[in-house]
Amino acid sequence: MSKENAEKKPFSGIYDIVSIVATAVVAVTFSFIFLFRTVGVSGNSMYPTLHNYDRIILSAFDYVPENGDIVVTCQPSKSPAIEDVLVKRIIATGGQTVDIDFENSIVYVDGVALDEPYINEPTRDKEDFFAPVTVPEGYVFVMGDNRNHSTDSRDNRVGLIREEYILGELLFRMMPSFGRVE
């Protein structure tokens, strides 16, 4: 081996490492800008599904809202007392009708009672809700899983959420424990 080749080899290894690290950084950055987002949960409105201070990963690519999805919204609220960024579960989408029987704690969508094993306790807090509500196209009706401690579409300060304000659907909970959320 010539003296010239021996001197170039150490630098070629460093170049390879730097190019691999740079490529990885670009790929991760691209993914978190265009495909995924991370969001922190603030409050207990989604308890027991999500907890205060959980970190979650959202799918931010080509999302179409569906009933039961947990989403993060950024719709400006009608009150400064309500946060603009909310984590809630979609109960109904455009064209569906929501009715809630607060005496028996049953939520109906299009006249069918929802099976809601994910809620913390029976739905008793009416807030400003006057039933039934038909969701217009391009909007969703959302509720927290901790129904009696959630400000959601039942409250006129939040109201129906326009689909364009949905940041994405929950894919995974990163912290405190990593895993798929149903």
Long-range contacts (C-beta under 8 A, 24 or more apart in sequence): 34-60, 34-61, 35-59, 35-60, 35-61, 36-60, 36-61, 36-168, 36-171, 37-72, 37-167, 37-168, 38-174, 39-72, 39-85, 39-87, 39-167, 41-87, 42-83, 42-85, 44-146, 44-149, 45-86, 45-87, 45-88, 45-144, 45-145, 45-146, 45-149, 45-150, 45-151, 45-152, 46-70, 46-87, 46-88, 46-89, 46-144, 46-145, 46-146, 46-150, 47-120, 47-145, 47-146, 47-149, 48-118, 48-120, 48-145, 48-146, 49-89, 49-118, 49-145, 49-181, 49-182, 50-87, 50-145, 50-173, 50-181, 51-176, 53-175, 53-176, 54-173, 54-174, 54-175, 54-176, 55-173, 55-174, 55-175, 56-87, 56-170, 56-171, 56-172, 56-173, 56-174, 56-181, 57-170, 57-171, 57-172, 57-173, 57-174, 58-167, 58-168, 58-169, 58-170, 58-171, 59-168, 59-169, 59-171, 60-167, 60-168, 61-168, 63-166, 63-168, 63-169, 65-90, 65-93, 65-140, 65-163, 65-166, 66-90, 66-93, 67-91, 67-92, 67-93, 67-96, 67-109, 69-169, 69-170, 70-169, 70-170, 70-181, 71-140, 71-142, 71-166, 71-167, 71-168, 71-169, 71-170, 72-166, 72-167, 72-168, 72-170, 73-142, 73-161, 73-165, 73-166, 73-167, 74-165, 74-167, 75-158, 75-161, 75-162, 75-165, 77-157, 77-158, 78-156, 78-157, 78-158, 78-159, 79-157, 81-157, 82-151, 82-155, 82-157, 82-158, 85-167, 86-142, 86-151, 86-152, 86-158, 86-161, 87-144, 87-170, 88-142, 88-143, 88-144, 88-150, 88-152, 88-153, 88-161, 89-118, 89-142, 89-143, 89-144, 89-145, 90-140, 90-141, 90-142, 91-140, 91-141, 91-142, 91-143, 91-153, 92-135, 92-140, 92-141, 93-135, 93-139, 93-140, 93-141, 94-135, 94-136, 94-137, 94-138, 94-139, 94-140, 94-163, 95-134, 95-135, 95-137, 96-134, 96-135, 96-141, 97-132, 97-133, 97-134, 97-135, 98-131, 98-132, 98-133, 98-134, 98-135, 98-141, 98-153, 99-131, 99-132, 99-133, 100-126, 100-129, 100-131, 100-154, 102-126, 107-143, 118-145, 118-182, 119-145, 119-146, 119-147, 120-145, 120-146, 120-147, 120-148, 120-149, 121-146, 121-147, 121-148, 122-147, 123-147, 123-148, 124-148, 125-149, 125-150, 125-154, 126-154, 127-151, 127-152, 127-154, 127-155, 128-154, 128-155, 128-156, 128-157, 129-154, 129-155, 133-160, 135-160, 136-160, 138-162, 138-163, 138-164, 139-163, 140-166
